[in-house]
Amino acid sequence: MSSPRSLIAAFWEALYARDWTAMREFFTEESVYYDVPIGPAFAGRGPDSIEARLRLGLETLTAYEHRPGTVVADEETVITEHEEVWHWEGGETVTLPFVSVHHVRDDKIAVWKDYWDLKTLMDAAPRSWHDRLDHADLSWVFDATGVV
């Protein structure tokens, strides 16, 4: 059994490498991930859905950097203050400050919530990225309202 802090450190490593296979191993079928500015009604649930949700935003980036910051952890919760730097093909970039909250149960991420500023991302993203969101297959969306 790993500590929640070490589990989340390993998770970040897999995510920022965009190692989708390794990233999936951190979740169960009941795990929920959502971005707080968008709300729980647009969540991913389970490894398939969480991967689809992450790929929607990240897959077309030419680079994806992680700048770790403060980490606070107890027996079941890990809170990470960090930044992500997103790079698109046309040269656009954005630095997104995040606070991520992970609730860990039985060595898996049960709930992951990301707090960040939606306007910062949307203002920086190129039209092609917006178009990708507008036309994406969202059959994976899970409404986690009342669950998280």
N, C-alpha and C positions, 0 to 999 in steps of 0.2 A: 504494500500500500504506500503510495507516494503522498507527500503533503499537498494540500490544495495549491500552495504557492509554487511548488516545483511542477505540478501538473499544468498549471496555467503558463508557466515559463516554456514548457515543452509545446503547449498548444500554440503560443505566439510564434515559436520557431517554425512549426509546420505551416501555419497560416501565412506568414510573411514570405515563406519559400513557395507559396501557392502549391503546396504538396497536398492535393485534395484527398488522396487516399489516406495519408497519415492524419489529416485534419478530421476526417470522419470518425476516426477511432475514439475521439474525445466525447462523443455524444451517444445517447441511447435513442430509441424510437420516441421516447417521451420528452426529450430535451427540447427547449424552446430558445430561439434567438430572435431578438428584434432591436431595431433602432428606436430609441425613445422619441426623437423628434417626429418620427413617422407614426409611431404608436403600435400597440400590441395587435391591432387588427390586421397588420401586414407582417406577421411573423413567419419564421420558418420553424417547423417541428420535425425532429428526427434528422438523421444524417443526410438523407437525400434532399430534403427540403432546405436544410441549412446550407448545404453545398450549393444548391441552385440559387439561393438568395445571395450568397457571397459572390458566386460567379457573375451574377447579373451586374454587379457594380465593379468588380475587380478584373474580370477576365480579359478585357480589352486594354487594360493599362500596359504601357510599355515598361514601366518600373513602379515599384510599390515598396516604399521604405518605412521602417519602423524606428521610431526614436523613443525608447523606453524612458519612463520617468519613475515617479514614486509608486511603490507597491505596498499595500496594506492587506494583511491576511489574518484570518482567524481559523477556526476549525472547519468552517464550511463556506466561507466567503472570501473572495480575493477581489480587491479593488485596485485597478491600475490606471494611473494618470500617464498618458503618453500622446505622441503625435504620429500621424501617418502623413507621408508625402506621396501624393499620387501624381503620376506623369502619363500624359496621353501622347499619341503619335504626332500630333500637330505641334508639340512643344509646350502645350499648356501644362501648368502644374498647380497644385494646391497643397497647402499644409493644413491639416485638420487636427485641432486639439481634441482629444477624447478623454472621457472617463469611462472605463469598462468595468462592469460589475458581473462577476461570475459566482454563481452558487453551485458548489460542488457536493455531489452525493455519490458514495460508493465508487470513488475514483473516476467519475464522469462529470461533465458539465451538465447540470440539470437546467439551469437558466442562465442566459447571457444577455445582458442589456448594455447597449452602447449609448452614451450621452455625448452629443456633438451638435454643431450648428449647421443645419440643413442649408441655410442661405449661403454660407461660405462655399459649400460644395457646389451648389447649383449655379452660383455666379461664375465659378471658375471652370466648370466642365464645358467641353466643346459641344456644339450642336449634335454631332454624331453620337455622343454618349447619351444625351437627352433622348434622341430618336430611338436608341436601343432600349431605353427604359419604356418609352411610349409604346413600343411594339413587341415587348417581351411576352413570352409564355409565362403566365402567372398562376398556372394550375397548382403549383406547390404552396401557394399562400395559405397560412393557417391563422385563424382569428383567435389569438391568445387572450382576448379580453376576458377577465374573470378567472383566468388560469394562472397568470403571473402577478 
